[in-house]
Each structure stands twice: as structure tokens, then as C-alpha cells.
Amino acid sequence: MSLPKTADAAYQKCINPDCAAEFDCGQAIFKCPACGELLDIRYNWDKIEVPAKLSDFGKRWANRKNPLDFSGVWRFRELINFCEDKYKVTIGEGQTILQQNDLVAKYVDMKQGCLYLQYEGLNPSGSFKDNGMAAAFSHAKMVGVNSCACASTGNTSASMALYAHSCGMKSIVFIGSGRIAFGKLSQAMDYGAKTIQIRGDFDDCMRLVQAVCTKLGLYLLNSLNPFRLEGQKTIMYRIIEGMGWTVPDWIIVPGGNLGNSSAFGKAFYELRQLGLIERIPRMAIINATGADTLTDLVNKKKMLWNNGKVDQKIIDDYYADLTARNFSPHTCASAIEISRPVNLKKCLRAIDICNGVVRAVTDEEICDAKAIVGKYGLGCEPASAATIAGLKHLRAEGIISADEQVACVLTGHPLKDPNVTVNYHKEKQGEFSNPPVEAPNDLDEIIKLIK
Ligand code: F0G
């Protein structure tokens, strides 16, 4: 399959319908220079030779010695066609699996055969971020970048640092001091990023990194970067692939900076536009109660996408109140400890596309759900388990039926945050705690304990 020169095939477009300014993909701008809104990557589909059916992408497995066919991102390259092959970056991301899990299904009161878990923790840096970084670093290479930066609750920094060193670029990460799980911090340092711990939370870091990138001309790798979201669309393609090229009834995803939910909505919209799927699944986005801006705005303030005419005053008033109260978000799911999500508007669009719902779950519910994924599945980090806790709510409310097909996106690996896991089990913090037993240094006593 030949891909056309991307100048014809893809462009950037402001999501604000009153602006709708367009820019070519050769620019690294991250926000609309005209009005400051978010940017989308758009495609001229008539100029791209997209396979006639999704299963055609699966045939690329036969050619997996080609790194682009092996990549779980670039295998779907016609659907993210913004750069030529010579710029495409891959380190083997996207070899993740969709597991049907009946024991976890039982915990959330779903019927056997209905619950699927998408393990994005199996990516090279241990989280879903690698999907987005493969795409964004390709763009960075295309525009000739040598230094990049991000703000992070941990996984973005780990993933960016890994891709940066494999592309020979310098990377700088901004993290909130004491707000990042140890596994993630260890990766950023080990992969050679300059790590700056700021006395503040993620939202402070996000604000500062944008200012620093503008001042110093660094390439920004947060999900504000629309090229990242293009890579994250492939998580949905792989779920469809894992289900034999069929679409589930529901996708459940944790909500932090709202990049994933935004990307997933765009993925389904485009697939239907291209006639590659017939229906779009519903989506549930799950916040932690200590960081539940989206839940408040959607469920209490009734915020809507409204064809792009989002009521900015509701957002401004909400954020002004957070500032007045000196509010800082707090949850044990540190990955989603965010109160000013940058992709809020794109997420509202995704909710519109997918007839989405939003819920918030407590830390206790997250930790119990995480223990269940650990006990019966391959494990995950706390933020990922919010999906299972959220599904339990939606089952109890009757919004999701027991016989619908549900896919939960488990965004990060269990070893990302060993502290939360060890505390839960050792300190007997929950229903499913499995504490270690102290034993004397004595064979008979040990055997007594095992019997
Ligand atoms: N799950 C995990 C494990 C994450 O690391 C994140 C975000 C999310 C869920 C939320 O995803 O932002 O697309 O809604 N982590 C970012 C970071 C913020 O800096 O690593 P989102």
C-alpha cells in the first residue's frame, strides 16, 4: 500500500468552530495560534488508500519482521497518516493483549464471556503512553526536534524519556514533588531525563511546562500535543482486533488529563466515517473522587459539547472556585490526580460521539478493584483499576447490563506503583488484602504455617 505525501493527506485544525483555523503538519504549535483552543489532526481521506476492511490490518502480522508492521501503532498507519515512513519511530509498542476475564466479570456482576481487559501495561515503558509517544516522536523527528519536555503524573515522563533517548533527543520532565509513584520516577531517571520536581501538583507542572516550552522552544509531549492522541487511537483498533474485528458495547477508561477518552472518541468517529465499523460503542470515563472535575462538570453542571460551542463560563467559574479554595486534587491513583484536564473539550466531544457517561469512584473502591485484577488477572496500577470500580457502579445502577460486551482499558503495569499495593496488602487496608505472614527462622514452625 503506498501512502501519499502527508502534506496532502493530513493537516491540523482548531476544534473551535468559530475559528476552525488550519495549519500544516510541519508545524509544532500544540494550541491554535489564532484562538488558543485545542488542535486536531484531520485527514483528507480521499487522498489516503485505507484498507477496505479492518481485518486487512491483521494481515500485517505475516510481515512482522518489518518494524512498522510489528508495531501495534504503525500496523494501522493509514488511519494515522501524517508523516512519511522515514520519520516513523517505533520501539515495539502496542504488543498488548485483550484478555477475557470471567473472574473479574463475576466481581462486577457481569455474565461469563462479557468482560475484556486491555492490558496496556505490557507496553515497553509499562503504560499506554507508548502508543502516543510513537506517533508524537515521529512528528518531532519530522519537524527536526532535538529537545522535548512534558509535565507528568509519572507515566508520560517514563514513556517520553524512553522514546527521547532512543531518538537521540534530550528530555526534561516536570513532576509534582511527592505526587509520583516510585516505579515511574525511577524510569524517568534511569532513561536519562532531566527530572525537575516542582513544589506543586500536576496542574502547576502543566502550566509551567507550557510556558517553558514556549520560552525555550522545546517540543511538548503532553496529550495537548494532537499527534500523541493519533497514536492512542490504536488502543481501540487493537480492542476491535482482539474481539475478532467486532466492536464491544462499552469501552471503560480512566479519566485524568482526558487524552485517551478524547482519542478513543475520535478513533470511533473516523472508523464509522470510513465505513469500517457500523456502530460506535458507548464509553464510560472514570474519575477518582479526589480529582473529579469531569464528573462535576458533566453530571452536576450539565456541560455538553454542543457542536463545539462549549460554555466556557461554566469551566472558568469552576476553575475560579478551585483557585479560591486553594484546591489541590488527592487520590491514591496518582496517575489521574488532575483537576484541570487539558483535553476537557475534546473529551466532551468524545462523550457526544460515544453517548458517554462519567462516574467517580473512591480510593477504597479503586484499591479493592486493583486487588481483584491482581488476584484474577495480570494486575494493573491504581488508576487503571478505576475502570473496574466504575463498571461495578454502572452495573449496580443498571446502566450497563450483565450481558453486554465491555472492554476496560488497563492503562498501566502493576509494578508502576508498588507502594499502594504493598500498603493495601500488608496494612490490611481492604477486603482483598493478602498480608505476608511473619515466621520464626525454624523449619517446623514454617511447615506449621503452610499446613
Ligand atoms: N491511567 C494511567 C496509568 C495514566 O498514567 C494516566 C495519565 C491516565 C490513566 C489518564 O489518562 O490523561 O488520557 O485521561 N497519566 C498522565 C501522566 C497524566 O502524566 O502520566 P488521560
Boltz pocket constraint, residues with backbone or C-beta under 6 A from the ligand:
constraints:
  - pocket:
      binder: B
      contacts: [[A, 127], [A, 151], [A, 152], [A, 153], [A, 154], [A, 155], [A, 156], [A, 157], [A, 223], [A, 254], [A, 255], [A, 256], [A, 257], [A, 258], [A, 259], [A, 260], [A, 261], [A, 335], [A, 336], [A, 381], [A, 383], [A, 384], [A, 411], [A, 412]]
      max_distance: 6.0
